[in-house]
């Protein structure tokens, strides 16, 4: 099998992924979705000059002085008239500044007495929010491809959107294989372990906008594996285990029986070398992940997450940041190594410490890690304090 570099493998996978047709959802249901069309402003925000404080709307040229109070402007209920020389209007935060006024005197700086108010010298534009100060009509506020979060949802609402066009969620079938795994609360046999991958991978998929389904672990027979792949109702099938070439690794053979066209046979990555990707005869995509949890989840970060993003029309990239090695690092071998690591923030510096045991079966290590530290192929040893590349993991 030809080993592909991580970037080359990801490029080949993404070449087979097209964004799904968009759908329209109510604004309240758009959080966590990927925007499919730009959102543009239909009017200025604010649509009028507004007060930033409670106080009095005045003409700066009339200050300092004693002014006649001729009315009130409140949020949603502006003053209908115009303000002339020697006049002021009581105003509240967010209210429209009346015609003729160009400044606001905050109430703490003024002295009101009946229908008169004494104000200090005030420069023009004091405490005034200009019309269009947030955004102008026609401005593109959100571009297609961004993930809608609560802050962007607020911006879309401010633009008057009641609904948004978003990328459709891809349907993803998660299939775990292997005689050695059982589902809790069943009692495992003497040579079996609990399935720690399916539900966790489904949770990751859901968190990335996919619609996951899981099935009971598939037994190690060719017939069972072919049947599980044939009946998976999804755009993308993700298998756990059976991805290598051992006597009991049957996923590739079963996929070949369904017309598999292999795009990636194996990846020069550690952990996760047996990872493969292809297209079945009916057009469904298949991502085969190793069974060991660390291998599966490292490759899910490197390949599955970008694939899910591409299905939804989002940028399909792996975002790393720079950190400093918290200790010495040994030279790396020929495969790109993504080491589970802990991050620490000290005096404005990010430091990364890889776990001493990187065995791909250790679920506890991945649960404690908050980053993957990348070691390029053939990287020489690194001293403490040298820069390293890390991929932060989603942690609350």
C-alpha positions in Angstrom: 0.0 0.0 0.0 1.3 3.5 -0.9 1.6 5.7 2.1 0.4 9.2 1.4 1.4 12.3 3.4 -1.3 13.6 5.7 -1.9 16.8 3.6 -1.9 14.8 0.3 -4.4 12.3 1.8 -6.7 15.0 3.0 -6.6 16.7 -0.4 -7.6 13.5 -2.1 -10.4 13.0 0.3 -11.8 16.5 0.0 -11.6 16.3 -3.8 -14.5 13.8 -3.5 -16.7 15.9 -1.3 -19.1 18.4 -2.7 -21.2 20.8 -0.6 -24.8 19.5 -0.1 -27.7 21.6 -1.3 -28.5 24.3 1.2 -31.7 24.6 3.2 -33.6 27.5 4.9 -34.1 27.4 8.6 -35.6 29.8 11.1 -33.1 32.2 12.7 -33.6 30.6 16.1 -32.5 27.2 14.7 -29.4 28.4 12.9 -26.9 28.2 15.7 -24.2 25.6 14.8 -25.1 25.7 11.1 -22.9 26.9 8.2 -24.1 29.9 6.3 -24.8 29.2 2.7 -25.5 32.7 1.4 -24.1 36.1 2.4 -26.1 38.2 4.8 -26.3 41.9 3.7 -27.8 44.8 5.6 -31.1 46.2 4.2 -30.7 49.5 6.1 -28.4 51.5 8.3 -27.9 50.4 11.9 -28.7 52.5 13.8 -31.1 54.0 11.3 -30.9 57.4 13.0 -28.6 59.3 15.2 -29.1 57.9 18.6 -28.2 58.8 22.2 -25.6 56.7 24.0 -26.7 58.0 27.4 -29.7 59.2 29.4 -29.7 63.0 29.5 -30.7 66.0 27.3 -30.4 66.4 23.6 -29.0 69.9 22.9 -27.4 72.1 20.3 -23.7 72.3 21.2 -23.8 76.0 20.2 -26.2 76.7 23.0 -23.9 75.3 25.7 -23.1 76.3 28.4 -26.4 77.8 29.3 -30.0 77.3 30.6 -32.3 75.8 28.1 -36.1 75.3 27.8 -37.2 71.6 27.9 -39.7 71.2 25.1 -40.3 67.5 25.0 -39.0 63.9 25.4 -37.3 61.3 23.1 -37.4 57.7 24.3 -36.4 54.4 22.7 -39.1 53.6 20.2 -40.8 57.0 20.7 -38.9 59.8 19.2 -39.5 63.6 19.5 -41.5 64.6 16.4 -40.5 68.3 16.2 -37.4 70.2 15.7 -35.2 71.8 18.4 -34.4 75.5 18.0 -32.0 77.9 19.7 -32.2 77.8 23.5 -34.2 74.5 23.6 -33.5 71.0 24.8 -35.2 67.6 24.8 -35.2 65.0 27.5 -33.6 61.9 26.0 -32.9 58.3 26.9 -30.3 55.7 25.8 -31.0 54.4 22.3 -33.6 57.1 21.5 -33.4 59.1 18.3 -31.6 62.5 18.6 -34.2 65.1 17.5 -33.7 67.3 14.4 -31.6 70.3 15.3 -29.6 68.7 18.0 -26.0 67.5 17.6 -25.0 66.5 21.2 -26.2 64.9 24.4 -25.5 66.1 27.9 -25.7 63.2 30.4 -28.1 63.7 33.2 -25.3 63.7 35.9 -23.8 66.8 34.3 -27.0 68.8 34.1 -29.3 70.5 36.6 -33.0 70.3 35.8 -35.6 72.7 37.3 -39.2 72.3 36.2 -39.2 73.1 32.5 -35.7 74.4 32.4 -32.3 72.6 32.5 -28.8 74.1 33.0 -26.1 72.4 31.0 -22.3 72.7 30.8 -20.2 73.3 27.7 -20.6 70.4 25.4 -18.8 69.6 22.2 -20.6 68.6 19.0 -21.3 64.8 18.7 -20.9 64.3 22.5 -22.6 60.9 23.4 -24.1 60.6 19.9 -24.2 57.3 18.0 -24.3 58.3 14.3 -26.7 56.7 11.9 -24.9 53.7 10.3 -22.3 53.7 13.0 -22.6 49.9 13.3 -23.2 49.0 9.6 -24.5 50.6 6.5 -27.3 49.4 4.1 -25.8 47.0 1.5 -22.8 46.0 3.6 -22.1 42.3 3.7 -22.3 41.4 7.4 -21.7 37.7 7.3 -20.1 35.7 4.4 -21.2 32.3 3.2 -19.1 29.6 4.9 -19.0 31.0 8.4 -20.4 29.0 11.3 -23.4 30.7 13.0 -22.7 31.2 16.7 -24.8 33.3 19.1 -22.9 36.5 18.3 -23.3 36.1 14.5 -26.9 35.1 15.1 -27.4 38.5 16.9 -25.8 40.3 13.9 -28.2 38.5 11.5 -31.1 39.4 13.7 -29.9 43.1 13.7 -30.0 42.9 9.9 -33.6 41.9 10.0 -33.2 38.2 9.1 -36.0 35.9 10.2 -34.4 32.9 8.5 -31.1 31.9 7.0 -29.9 29.7 4.2 -27.5 27.1 5.6 -25.6 24.1 4.5 -27.5 20.8 4.9 -26.2 18.5 7.6 -24.5 15.4 6.1 -25.9 12.0 7.2 -23.1 9.9 8.6 -23.3 6.2 9.5 -20.8 5.0 12.2 -20.1 1.3 12.0 -17.8 -0.3 14.5 -16.4 -3.8 13.7 -14.8 -6.5 15.7 -15.6 -9.6 17.7 -13.7 -8.1 20.6 -16.1 -5.2 21.4 -19.4 -5.3 23.2 -22.0 -2.6 24.0 -22.6 -1.7 27.7 -24.4 -2.8 29.8 -23.7 -6.3 28.3 -21.1 -8.3 30.2 -17.9 -8.6 28.1 -16.4 -12.0 27.7 -12.9 -12.8 29.0 -11.3 -11.5 25.7 -13.6 -8.6 25.0 -13.7 -4.9 25.8 -16.4 -2.3 25.8 -17.0 -0.3 22.6 -15.5 3.1 23.4 -15.6 4.5 19.9 -19.0 4.6 18.3 -20.9 6.9 20.6 -17.9 9.2 21.1 -17.4 9.5 17.3 -21.1 10.1 16.8 -20.9 12.9 19.4 -17.9 14.5 17.5 -19.9 14.2 14.2 -22.9 15.9 15.8 -20.8 18.6 17.2 -19.4 19.3 13.7 -22.8 19.6 12.2 -23.3 16.1 11.0 -26.3 13.8 11.5 -24.8 10.6 12.9 -26.4 7.1 13.3 -24.8 4.2 15.0 -25.4 0.5 14.8 -24.5 -2.5 16.9 -20.9 -3.7 16.4 -20.5 -5.7 13.2 -19.2 -9.2 13.6 -16.0 -10.3 11.9 -17.6 -12.0 8.9 -17.5 -10.8 5.3 -21.2 -11.3 4.9 -22.1 -9.2 8.0 -19.7 -6.5 7.0 -21.0 -6.3 3.4 -24.6 -6.2 4.8 -23.8 -3.4 7.2 -22.2 -1.3 4.5 -24.9 -2.0 2.0 -27.7 -0.9 4.4 -26.0 2.3 5.8 -28.3 5.1 4.8 -25.9 8.0 4.7 -23.7 10.3 2.4 -20.7 9.2 4.4 -19.9 5.9 6.1 -17.3 5.9 8.9 -16.0 2.5 10.0 -14.1 1.9 13.2 -11.7 -1.1 13.0 -11.1 -3.6 10.3 -9.2 -1.0 8.3 -5.9 -2.9 8.1 -4.9 -6.0 6.2 -5.1 -8.7 8.9 -7.1 -11.9 8.6 -9.9 -10.4 10.5 -9.8 -6.9 8.9 -12.7 -7.2 6.4 -13.9 -3.7 5.8 -11.9 -3.1 2.6 -12.8 -6.5 1.1 -16.5 -5.9 2.0 -16.3 -2.4 0.4 -14.7 -3.8 -2.7 -17.7 -6.1 -3.1 -19.8 -3.0 -3.2 -17.7 -1.4 -5.9 -15.2 0.5 -3.8 -12.9 2.9 -5.8 -10.0 3.6 -3.4 -8.7 7.1 -3.2 -6.4 6.8 -0.2 -5.0 3.4 0.7 -2.9 4.3 3.7 -1.5 7.4 5.4 2.0 8.2 6.6 0.7 9.2 10.0 1.2 8.0 13.6 -1.1 6.9 14.9 -3.6 5.9 12.2 -1.5 4.4 9.3 -4.3 2.0 8.2 -6.8 4.9 7.5 -8.3 4.7 4.1 -10.9 6.5 2.0 -12.9 5.7 -1.1 -16.1 5.9 -3.1 -18.6 3.0 -3.2 -20.3 2.0 -6.4 -23.5 3.9 -5.5 -21.6 7.1 -4.7 -21.5 6.9 -1.0 -18.2 7.9 0.6 -16.4 5.6 3.0 -13.8 6.7 5.5 -12.1 3.7 7.2 -10.6 4.5 10.6 -8.5 2.2 12.8 -10.1 0.5 15.8 -7.7 1.8 18.4 -9.3 4.9 20.0 -6.3 7.2 19.7 -5.7 6.3 16.1 -9.4 6.8 15.3 -9.7 10.1 17.0 -6.4 11.6 15.7 -7.5 10.7 12.2 -11.0 12.0 12.9 -9.5 15.4 13.7 -7.2 15.3 10.7 -9.7 14.0 8.1 -13.3 13.5 9.3 -13.8 17.1 10.6 -12.6 18.7 7.3 -14.9 16.3 5.4 -17.9 17.3 7.5 -17.0 21.0 7.0 -16.8 20.5 3.2 -20.2 18.8 3.0 -21.7 22.0 4.7 -19.8 24.5 2.5 -17.4 25.6 5.3 -13.6 26.0 4.9 -12.2 22.5 5.2 -8.9 23.0 7.0 -7.1 21.9 10.1 -6.2 25.0 12.2 -3.0 24.7 14.3 -1.3 27.2 16.5 2.3 27.8 17.7 3.5 26.8 21.1 6.7 26.1 22.9 7.9 22.7 23.9 7.7 22.3 27.6 10.5 19.7 27.6 12.9 18.1 25.1 11.4 16.1 22.2 13.0 13.1 20.6 13.7 12.9 16.9 10.7 11.7 14.9 10.6 8.8 12.4 9.4 8.8 8.8 5.7 9.2 9.6 4.0 12.5 10.7 3.3 12.1 14.4 0.4 13.7 16.2 1.1 13.4 19.9 -1.6 13.8 22.6 -0.5 16.7 24.7 -1.4 19.1 27.5 -1.3 22.9 27.1 -0.3 25.4 29.7 -0.6 29.2 29.5 2.3 31.0 31.3 3.0 34.7 31.1 1.3 35.0 27.7 3.1 31.9 26.3 1.5 28.6 25.4 3.6 25.6 26.3 2.9 22.0 25.2 3.8 18.9 27.1 3.1 15.5 25.3 2.1 12.6 27.3 5.0 10.2 27.9 2.9 7.2 26.8 1.4 7.6 23.3 0.1 4.1 23.0 -2.9 4.2 20.6 -5.2 2.1 22.9 -5.1 4.5 25.8 -8.5 6.2 26.1 -7.6 7.9 29.4 -4.8 9.8 27.8 -7.0 11.2 25.1 -9.6 12.2 27.7 -7.0 14.2 29.5 -5.3 15.8 26.5 -6.3 19.2 25.2 -4.1 19.3 22.1 -2.3 17.3 19.5 1.4 18.2 19.0 2.6 17.7 15.4 6.0 16.3 14.7 6.8 16.4 11.0 8.3 13.4 9.3 12.0 13.1 10.1 12.0 16.0 12.5 15.2 16.2 14.5 15.2 16.3 18.3 13.9 19.5 19.8 15.1 21.2 23.0 12.8 22.7 25.7 11.5 26.1 24.6 11.7 25.4 20.8 8.5 26.3 18.8 6.2 23.4 18.0 2.9 23.2 16.1 -0.2 22.1 18.0 -3.9 21.4 17.2 -6.1 22.5 20.1 -8.9 20.0 20.9 -12.4 21.1 21.8 -12.5 21.3 25.6 -14.8 23.3 27.8 
